[in-house]
Amino acid sequence: MARFIGNSIVWGFALAAFASCADRPEPAAVTEPSEAATPVGAETGATPPFMPVATVLELMESVVAHSAEVYWGSVSIIVDENGITENYPETDEEWEEVWAAAIGIAESGNLLMMAPRAVDNEAWIEMSAALVRVGVDAATAAQAKDAERVLAMGEQIYNVCLACHARYIPETRED
């Protein structure tokens, strides 16, 4: 995950600098999706009133890309001629932004599984579910304010995205 920028090697991601409201409540604890969870309307046999608005591309360009950029930008280790510079969220509000980005990533996996976005009921669903799982783990890392785990989860998010893109957007494959 190293990138060369000028004479610098950037490990990880740049610092996310987001100002937020001072009296914001603590984020709710992240929990694993329950296998026993019942979809909305399933108990009555009714079709849920979902109304997908965005296409896959629009969802990717809005929620997924923005959430991923915030998450990836939250922690960095820069090694250059000035030495080692570590950047990571310092305030509760900055950590909450990282947590919120991870929740956006996780929920995007659910949105990708909804008709009409689901391309197939096999690999697409598996990869979307992987996005949910990695998003939950990423949110847990942010909630723990664990910069090393956030950095590691950023790589996991990238890998899930890359695997899906390699299958469904062939021109993005790394050869």
PyMOL commands that set and color helices and strands:
alter all, ss='L'
color gray80, all
select helices_A, chain A and resi 56-72+92-112+123-143+147-168+170-172
alter helices_A, ss='H'
color red, helices_A
select strands_A, chain A and resi 2-5+8-12+76-80+83-87
alter strands_A, ss='S'
color yellow, strands_A
deselect
rebuild
show_as cartoon
